[in-house]
Amino acid sequence: MFERADLASVVSFIGVTLQLSGELLLVLLFVLLRRYVVRREYFGAWTLAWMCGAVAIAALAFRYLVLPGVVGGTPGTLTLAAFYTVYQVGKLGYLGLLVTGTAMYVTGSRLSGPRTAVVWVAVAYAVASVLWSGVDLNQMVVWQAPVAVVALGACSALLFTLPRSRRTLGSVGGGSAFAALAILWLLYGIAFATTGTPRFGGWAQLMVEFNTYFDLMLNTALGFAMVLLLMEDAKREVDDAQAELRVAHDHLRRAAMYDTLTDSLNRRAFSQGVGLEMARGTFGTVVIADLDNLKAVNDQHGHAAGDRLIRQCADLLRSALRPYDRLYRWGGDEFLLVIPSARGGDVALRLNEVLGRAEPLDVGGGSTVLLQVSLGAADYTSAEDLEAAIESADGEMYRNKHARKSPEQGVRAVNIPSGPVRILR
C-alpha cells in the first residue's frame, strides 16, 4: 500500500510533468501564431510570458525530477538556490509580461518604459525571496502570491473595463480567466503559508498537493482566451479589408457601368439590366437621340469642343427625364432613353421642347455652335419587346435624320402626332 507521502509524491510528479507539457504546448502554439501576427505587439508579450512560465516550470521539474538523480542525493543549498532563483525570475517575468501584453491590447501603446530597471527589480525580488525562504518552495510561493494577485487582478480589471464597443467573448473570457487565476493565487498564498496547521490543514494541503493541476487548467483557459482575442482582432482586420474591397468594387462597377464624360449609364449597363427594373415591369417608350453635327465640330474646333457638345446634349436630355427614367450613352454620339409608362408622342414633344431651348455653345475664338439632334422613338409593351423597340427607334431616328431639308435648321426629331399630348413631369 502507498503511504500518503508516496501518493503525494506521485501526484506532484504527474502534476509537474503535465504542467510543463501544457506550458510547452502553449509556447509552441503562441510561437506558431506569432509568425502571422508580427504587427500585434501584445501577442508578442504574451508569447514571451508563456516562455517565462515554461522556463520556471522547467527549472522546478528539473530540480525535483532530474537533479536528485544526477547528484545521487539531496542537492546542495547553492544548487537549489540557483534553480529556485530561475524559477522565481521566470514566474515574475511571466506575471510582468502578462500585464504588459494585456495593457498593450487595451491601450494600443507599446509601453516602452525602463524595461531594464524592471528586470533588475524582478531579479532582486527573486533573489531576496529565495534567501529569505531558505530554499523552501512553499515560502517562495507565498512571496509570489501578492505579486500574482495584483498582476492577474490588474489584467482582469483592464479587460473587464473595456468600452462596450470592444467587449467581446474573448475579452470576457480572458478577464474571467485572469480573475480566476488571481483568486487561485490568493488561495495559494493562504494555503502555502498555513499548510500543516490544524486550522487550515485540510483544504490547504489539498491546494498545495494539486496546485499544478489547478494551474494547468486555468492557464489552458487563459491561453484559449488569448488566442480568441487574437482571432477576433484578426477578424476585425479582415472585415475592414472586405469593406474596403466592397467600396473598391463599387467604384469599379460604377466606372464600368457609367460613361465618365456624361455621367450617364453606358451600353454595358443596359446589357446587364442596370436601371431597367421599372422599365421591364410596365409598358413605355424608348428614344434614340443622335448628334448630327458632332463630326463637324470635332473637325473644325477640336475634340474638346465636341466633348462639351456631347455633355450639353446629355444634360438637356437628362433634364427632361423623371427619376425612374434612364439615360444611356449608346455610342459615340448616340443616346438611348428608356421611359416607362409613357408614349412616344408625349416624349418626343417634351424632348423637342427641351432641345429647342439649347443655348449656342461657345467653342472659343468667338465661334459658337448650335446643338443639332435627331430623335427616333418607339413604344414597347413588355420587357420582351424592348430590344425590338430600340431597333425600331434607331430606324426612325435615321429616317428623320435623312428627312432634314437643311442641316442648318437646328434641332429636328420624330414627327409629333396630332391630337392632345401629355407632357412628362
C-alpha positions in Angstrom: 0.0 0.0 0.0 1.2 3.5 -0.8 1.8 5.8 2.1 0.2 9.3 1.9 3.6 10.8 1.4 4.3 8.4 -1.5 0.9 9.2 -3.0 1.6 12.9 -2.7 4.9 12.5 -4.4 3.3 10.6 -7.4 0.6 13.3 -7.7 3.2 16.0 -7.6 5.4 14.2 -10.2 2.5 13.8 -12.6 1.3 17.3 -11.9 4.6 19.0 -12.6 5.1 16.8 -15.8 1.6 17.7 -17.1 2.0 21.4 -16.2 5.4 21.6 -18.0 3.9 19.8 -21.0 0.9 22.2 -21.0 3.2 25.2 -20.8 5.4 23.9 -23.7 2.3 23.3 -25.8 1.1 26.9 -25.2 4.6 28.2 -26.0 4.6 26.2 -29.3 1.1 27.4 -30.2 1.9 31.1 -29.5 5.2 30.9 -31.4 3.5 29.4 -34.4 0.8 32.0 -34.3 3.3 34.8 -33.7 4.7 34.3 -37.2 1.5 35.5 -38.7 0.8 38.4 -36.3 4.1 40.3 -36.2 2.3 43.6 -36.0 0.5 42.8 -32.8 2.9 43.7 -30.0 0.6 42.5 -27.3 0.6 39.0 -28.6 4.4 39.0 -28.6 4.4 40.0 -25.0 2.0 37.2 -24.2 4.2 34.7 -26.1 7.2 35.8 -24.0 5.1 35.4 -20.9 4.4 31.8 -21.7 8.1 31.2 -22.4 9.0 32.6 -19.0 6.3 30.4 -17.4 7.7 27.4 -19.2 11.3 28.2 -18.0 10.0 28.5 -14.4 8.2 25.2 -14.5 11.2 23.5 -16.3 13.5 24.7 -13.5 11.1 23.2 -10.9 10.7 20.0 -12.8 14.5 19.6 -13.3 15.0 20.3 -9.6 12.6 17.6 -8.5 12.7 15.0 -11.3 16.3 15.1 -12.6 18.6 16.8 -10.2 18.3 14.3 -7.3 19.3 11.5 -9.7 22.2 13.5 -11.1 23.8 14.3 -7.7 22.9 11.0 -6.2 21.1 12.5 -3.2 19.8 15.8 -2.0 21.3 18.7 -3.9 23.3 21.3 -2.1 21.9 24.6 -0.9 23.6 26.7 -3.6 22.4 24.4 -6.3 18.9 24.6 -5.0 19.1 28.3 -4.7 20.2 28.7 -8.3 17.3 26.6 -9.6 14.8 28.4 -7.3 16.1 31.7 -8.4 15.5 30.7 -12.1 12.0 29.5 -11.0 11.2 32.8 -9.3 12.6 35.0 -12.1 10.6 33.0 -14.6 7.4 33.4 -12.6 7.9 37.1 -12.1 8.7 37.6 -15.7 5.6 35.6 -16.6 3.4 37.8 -14.5 5.0 41.0 -15.6 4.7 40.2 -19.3 1.0 39.2 -18.9 0.4 42.7 -17.5 2.4 44.3 -20.3 0.7 42.4 -23.1 -2.8 43.0 -21.7 -2.1 46.7 -21.3 -0.8 46.8 -24.8 -4.0 45.1 -26.1 -6.3 47.5 -24.1 -4.4 50.8 -24.8 -2.7 50.1 -28.1 0.6 51.5 -26.7 4.0 49.8 -26.9 4.8 50.6 -23.2 8.4 51.4 -24.0 9.5 52.3 -20.5 12.5 51.5 -18.4 12.5 47.8 -19.0 16.0 47.2 -17.7 15.1 48.6 -14.3 12.0 46.4 -14.1 14.1 43.3 -14.9 16.6 44.1 -12.2 13.8 44.7 -9.7 12.3 41.3 -10.6 15.7 39.6 -10.2 16.3 41.3 -6.9 12.9 40.3 -5.6 13.5 36.7 -6.8 16.9 36.5 -5.0 15.5 38.1 -1.9 12.6 35.6 -1.8 15.0 32.7 -2.2 17.3 33.8 0.5 14.5 34.8 2.9 12.7 31.5 2.4 15.8 29.4 3.0 15.2 27.5 -0.3 11.7 26.4 1.0 9.4 26.2 -2.0 6.3 26.8 0.0 7.7 30.1 1.3 8.7 31.2 -2.2 5.2 30.6 -3.4 4.0 32.8 -0.5 6.4 35.5 -1.8 4.9 35.1 -5.3 1.3 35.3 -4.2 0.9 39.1 -3.6 2.6 39.9 -6.9 0.5 37.3 -8.7 -2.8 38.6 -7.2 -2.0 42.2 -8.1 -0.8 41.4 -11.6 -3.5 39.0 -12.5 -6.2 41.2 -10.9 -4.9 44.2 -12.9 -5.1 42.2 -16.2 -8.7 41.1 -15.3 -9.7 44.7 -14.5 -8.2 46.0 -17.8 -10.2 43.6 -19.8 -13.4 43.9 -17.9 -13.3 47.8 -18.1 -13.1 47.8 -21.9 -15.7 50.0 -23.5 -18.9 48.3 -24.7 -17.8 48.5 -28.3 -14.7 46.5 -27.6 -16.3 44.0 -25.2 -16.2 40.6 -26.9 -16.4 36.9 -26.0 -12.6 36.9 -25.9 -12.2 39.9 -23.6 -14.9 38.5 -21.2 -13.2 35.0 -21.3 -9.8 36.5 -20.8 -10.9 38.7 -17.9 -12.7 35.8 -16.3 -9.6 33.6 -16.6 -7.3 36.3 -15.1 -9.8 36.8 -12.3 -10.0 33.1 -11.6 -6.2 32.9 -11.5 -6.0 35.9 -9.2 -8.4 34.2 -6.8 -6.4 31.0 -7.1 -3.2 32.7 -6.2 -4.9 34.4 -3.2 -5.8 30.9 -2.0 -2.3 29.7 -2.8 -0.8 32.5 -0.6 -3.0 31.4 2.3 -2.6 27.7 1.7 1.2 27.6 1.3 1.6 29.9 4.3 -0.7 27.8 6.6 -0.2 24.3 5.3 0.3 21.8 8.1 -1.6 23.9 10.7 -4.6 22.3 12.3 -7.0 25.1 11.4 -6.2 25.2 7.7 -4.6 21.8 7.2 -7.3 20.0 5.1 -8.0 22.4 2.3 -4.6 24.0 2.5 -2.9 20.6 2.0 -5.3 19.9 -0.9 -4.3 23.3 -2.6 -0.6 22.5 -2.1 -0.8 19.0 -3.5 -3.0 19.8 -6.5 -1.8 23.3 -7.4 -0.1 22.2 -10.6 -3.4 20.8 -11.8 -5.3 24.0 -11.0 -2.6 26.0 -12.7 -2.7 23.8 -15.8 -6.5 24.0 -16.1 -6.7 27.8 -15.7 -3.6 28.5 -17.8 -5.1 26.5 -20.6 -8.3 28.5 -20.3 -6.3 31.7 -20.3 -4.3 30.6 -23.4 -7.5 29.8 -25.2 -9.0 33.2 -24.3 -5.8 34.9 -25.6 -6.0 33.1 -28.9 -9.7 34.0 -29.2 -8.8 37.7 -28.6 -6.2 37.4 -31.4 -8.7 35.8 -33.8 -11.3 38.5 -33.0 -8.7 41.1 -33.7 -7.7 39.5 -37.0 -11.4 39.1 -37.9 -11.9 42.9 -37.5 -8.9 43.5 -39.8 -10.4 41.1 -42.3 -13.8 42.7 -42.1 -12.2 46.1 -42.7 -10.3 44.8 -45.7 -13.5 43.3 -47.1 -15.3 46.6 -46.6 -12.6 48.4 -48.5 -12.8 45.8 -51.2 -16.6 46.3 -51.4 -16.0 50.0 -51.8 -13.4 49.5 -54.4 -15.7 47.0 -56.2 -18.5 49.6 -56.2 -16.1 52.2 -57.6 -15.0 49.7 -60.3 -18.6 48.8 -61.0 -19.5 52.4 -61.4 -16.5 53.0 -63.7 -17.6 50.0 -65.7 -21.3 51.0 -65.9 -21.1 54.7 -66.2 -19.9 57.0 -69.0 -17.3 59.3 -67.5 -17.9 62.1 -69.9 -21.7 62.5 -69.4 -22.2 60.6 -66.1 -24.9 58.6 -67.8 -25.2 54.8 -67.9 -23.4 53.1 -70.8 -24.3 50.3 -73.2 -22.7 47.7 -71.0 -25.0 48.7 -68.1 -28.0 48.3 -70.4 -26.9 44.8 -71.4 -26.6 43.8 -67.8 -30.1 45.2 -66.9 -28.8 48.1 -64.8 -31.6 50.6 -64.3 -34.3 48.6 -66.1 -36.3 47.3 -63.1 -39.1 49.8 -63.6 -38.9 49.6 -67.4 -39.3 45.9 -67.5 -42.4 45.9 -65.3 -44.6 48.0 -67.4 -45.1 49.5 -70.9 -43.2 52.5 -72.1 -41.2 54.1 -74.9 -37.6 54.2 -76.0 -35.9 57.1 -77.7 -32.7 57.2 -79.7 -31.0 60.6 -79.9 -28.1 61.2 -82.3 -26.0 64.3 -82.6 -25.9 65.5 -86.2 -23.0 67.9 -86.1 -20.5 66.2 -83.8 -18.1 65.3 -86.5 -18.1 68.8 -88.0 -17.5 70.3 -84.5 -14.6 67.9 -83.9 -13.1 68.6 -87.2 -13.4 72.4 -87.1 -13.0 73.2 -83.3 -11.3 70.1 -81.8 -12.4 67.2 -79.7 -12.6 69.2 -76.5 -15.4 71.3 -78.1 -17.0 68.0 -79.3 -17.0 66.6 -75.8 -18.6 69.8 -74.5 -21.3 69.4 -77.1 -21.9 65.8 -76.0 -22.2 66.9 -72.4 -24.6 69.6 -73.3 -26.8 67.1 -75.1 -26.7 64.7 -72.2 -27.6 67.4 -69.7 -30.5 68.6 -71.7 -31.9 65.1 -72.2 -31.5 64.3 -68.5 -33.4 67.4 -67.6 -36.4 66.1 -69.4 -36.5 62.8 -67.5 -38.2 61.6 -64.4 -36.3 59.9 -61.5 -37.1 56.4 -62.8 -36.4 57.2 -66.5 -33.0 56.1 -67.7 -30.4 57.7 -70.0 -27.7 55.6 -71.6 -24.8 56.7 -73.8 -25.4 54.2 -76.6 -22.5 55.1 -78.8 -20.0 57.9 -79.6 -22.8 60.4 -80.5 -25.9 58.4 -79.7 -28.0 58.2 -76.5 -30.8 55.8 -75.5 -33.6 57.0 -73.3 -35.8 54.3 -71.7 -39.0 55.9 -70.4 -41.5 53.6 -68.6 -45.3 54.4 -68.5 -45.1 56.9 -71.4 -45.9 57.0 -75.1 -43.6 58.2 -77.9 -45.6 61.2 -79.0 -45.6 62.7 -75.5 -42.0 62.0 -75.0 -40.9 63.4 -78.4 -42.8 66.7 -77.8 -41.1 67.1 -74.4 -37.7 66.4 -75.8 -38.1 68.7 -78.8 -39.1 71.4 -76.4 -36.1 71.0 -74.2 -33.6 70.6 -77.0 -35.1 73.5 -78.8 -34.1 75.7 -75.9 -30.4 74.8 -76.1 -28.1 77.8 -76.0 -25.4 78.1 -78.6 -22.2 76.6 -77.4 -19.1 78.8 -77.2 -16.2 76.8 -78.7 -13.6 79.6 -78.4 -12.3 82.1 -80.8 -15.6 83.9 -80.8 -17.3 81.0 -82.5 -20.5 79.2 -81.4 -22.2 76.1 -82.5 -25.8 75.0 -82.2 -26.7 71.6 -80.9 -28.3 69.5 -83.6 -30.0 66.3 -82.6 -32.1 63.7 -84.5 -34.6 61.7 -82.5 -36.4 58.4 -83.1 -39.0 56.9 -80.7 -40.8 53.6 -80.5 -43.2 52.2 -77.9 -42.9 48.8 -76.2 -45.5 46.8 -74.2 -43.3 44.4 -72.3 -39.7 43.6 -71.5 -39.6 41.1 -74.4 -40.4 44.0 -76.8 -37.6 46.2 -75.5 -34.8 45.2 -77.9 -37.2 45.3 -80.9 -38.4 48.8 -79.9 -34.8 50.0 -79.7 -34.2 48.8 -83.3 -37.4 50.5 -84.4 -36.4 53.7 -82.7 -33.0 53.6 -84.3 -34.5 53.2 -87.7 -36.9 56.0 -87.0 -34.1 58.3 -86.0 -32.2 57.6 -89.2 -35.3 58.3 -91.3 -35.8 61.6 -89.5 -32.1 62.5 -90.0 -32.3 61.8 -93.7 -35.6 63.7 -94.0 -34.0 67.0 -93.0 -34.2 69.6 -95.7 -31.3 71.5 -94.4 -28.6 70.5 -91.9 -28.5 74.1 -90.7 -32.1 74.1 -89.4 -31.1 73.2 -85.9 -32.9 70.6 -83.8 -35.2 68.1 -85.5 -36.8 65.0 -84.1 -39.6 62.5 -84.8 -42.8 63.7 -86.2 -45.2 64.6 -83.5 -48.7 63.1 -83.9 -51.6 65.4 -84.0 -54.1 65.5 -81.1 -53.7 66.1 -77.4 -50.4 65.1 -75.8 -49.2 64.6 -72.2 -46.1 66.4 -71.1 -43.8 64.5 -68.8 -43.5 65.9 -65.3 
